[in-house]
């Protein structure tokens, strides 16, 4: 089939070309086939008035902290937070060659315009514009926006290219996402790594997703705990589980300084991993006497089997900072729960002794 398009034109005897920049080599090949750019070169294809090249993902990335200040090579809580006043970017070392090819293509005198043909979405917009800016390019560019890789869709897309300005807001959104990821990842990872004495990765998306997974695991474990209790004719009742910040604020305010009620932002209930339990014999109240009921005794003996610990045990008030609460259990996973229960340690003692750290 002959090429659908013929972009060849001359100005002052010079053949003018249009540069097509895609996100992946495979996409570039598909576009080049439709456009008739079949002459393979190093890092791009050429023909019929088109140059078709690709980015290989993120060619340009936000610079690491030590680029802003050499002192950031060493991780220290005293240096946090790290908040750049002027953001800097670097070309990825692994893709420096491809960036150089794109930069040369953008600077070629026969290239009069560029088409951002990266994936149709927020990240695709960011990938192209960072390369465009880092290359120091000032030539006009338009946007190819496709939702299909069918040949007819490609032809239709190139026949109706969009003004780049229509996607400025999308680019700004992507840039905000990128910088938010950097600030959370860099600062939170350094903070928790320093606090716990081991490398810990904290991410804006990764960490909440991990938390959701653990909360789901805790919910399943609690359900199994109650099923086992019911089977043994133990009548456990869940009184309080997850609490929002607002709800904890209300409880703390109504407590009027009474011990045992954590301020908002400090309650384990806000993690979704804590559960308060009572029974009919206690009129479903949360009282210390629950420890002497058959339900309280059963809970103390069995909760570790399902990954829970009695979070605030007796005679540990000075360590935990909370009075004895036989009704309050906290999910830690079966392994840790079993270890803490057998040794009689609290979570505070576990962390203070550095038992969470890998052996040296």
CORJO-V908759 format. One line per field, one symbol per residue. ss: DSSP state (@ for helix, = for strand, . for the rest). Layout:
ss: ???
This chain:
ss: ........===..=========..@@@@@@@@@@@...===..====..=====.....===..@@@@.@@@@...@@@.........===.@@@@@@@@@@@@@@@...=======....@@@@@@@@@@@@@......===.......@@@@@@@@@..==@@@@@@@@@@@@@@@@@@@@@@@@@@@@@@@@@.........@@@@@@@@@@@@@@@@@@@@@@@@@@.....====....@@@@@@@@@@@............@@@@..=====.@@@.....@@@@@.@@@@@@@@@@@@@.=====....@@@@....=======..@@@@@@@@@@...@@@@@@........
